[in-house]
Amino acid sequence: MSNLPNCPKCNSEYTYEDGALLVCPECAYEWPLKQEEDNNEGERVIKDANGNVLVDGDTVTVIKDLKVKGSSSVLKQGTKVKNIRLVEGDHDIDCKIGGFGAMKLKSEFVKKI
């Protein structure tokens, strides 16, 4: 019997392989098999728009104009963001930007300097 990992959502041990995916029959959660091979410790790897791996404390640049929700201002392309912090969720970068304050950004809209 193969040594497949438990389901990350419900921790079920009855996972099975379906092509390039691992599937949990109890909660119907599916996740890529390749992700398990890349992340031996289960850590999430966050990459910028160019595919560079980001870590806490990096400096990044915004690659396109971004509308600031709840404000009429725009975060301009080329804005430099220092000392980022990686967090879980859809917006995976937590930072402070001069003139805007604390903000969350998506990693797909930044590039590492």
Buried (B, 14 or more C-beta within 10 A) or exposed (E): EEEBEEBBEEEBEEBEEEEEEBBBEEEEBEBEBEBBEEEEEEEEEBEBBEEBEBEEEBEBBBBEEBEEEEEEEEBEEEBEBEEBBBEEEEEBBBBEBEEBEEBBBBBEBBBBE
